[in-house]
């Protein structure tokens, strides 16, 4: 389902249960929305994300990397592509 935190469920007579961490889930939803918007923009121009880009954006959505790291990876990837074409 997603990230969870532990908490007390008093209705379950003090048993510890898992429940979604709503802050983490809402952050994930916001990141997913941002990725969908960016993907839609590039696809509207007839472009498509690479497999590496898809992996990086999924890591961003999960919260494994932050936006700065996502952008740095994209820049590095495109710089390498440009250098190969020029070289």
N, C-alpha and C positions, 0 to 999 in steps of 0.2 A: 504494500500500500504506500508506504513512504516513511519519512522519519517519524519516530515516536519517542515519547518520553514516558517515564513511569510515573504513576500517581496513585493515590488511594481512592478506591471505589467504595464509598461508605455503604452503598446499597448492597454491595457484595460482602458485607460483614468484615471489612478491614482487609480484604485480599488486595494485593498489589496487582493492578492491571496495566495494560498498555493503552495509551490513547494518543491520537495524532497531536503533534506539536503544531498548533494552528499558525504560529508565527513562521515556522520553517516552511509549512505548506503554502502559506500566502506568498512568501518570498519566492518559492519555486514557481508558483503560478505567474507571478510578475515576470520572472526570468523567461518562462515559457512563452508568455505573450510578447515580450521583446524579441525573442528569437523568431517567432512566427511572423512578426511585423517585418523584421529585417529580411527574412527568407522571401516573404511575399514581394518585397521591394525589388530584390535582385531578380526574382522570377518574372516580374512584370517587365523587366528590361531584357528578357530572353536569356538570362544567365542562370546557371545552376551551381549550387554549393558542391565543393569536392567532398569526398569521403572523409578526408582529414578535417575539413571544416565542420562537417556533421558531427564527428566525434568530439571536437572541441566544444561545439555549442551544446551538445548533450551533457558534457562535463560541467559546463556553465550552469545549465538548468538544474542539475543535481546539486550545485553548490560546491563542486570539487575545485573549481577555479573561479576567480573573480573576473569582473569585466575588464580590468586592466590586463590581466593575463590572456584573456580571450583575444583582445585586440592585438597584443604583442605577438601572439602566435600567428594571427592572420597576417600581420605585416611581415613577419619573418618568412612565412610561407610564400607570400607574393613576391617578396624581394628575391628569394631563391629562384622562383620561376622566371622572373625578369632577367636575372643574371644568366640563367641557362640559355634563354632565348638570345641574349646579346652575345654570349660567349661563343 
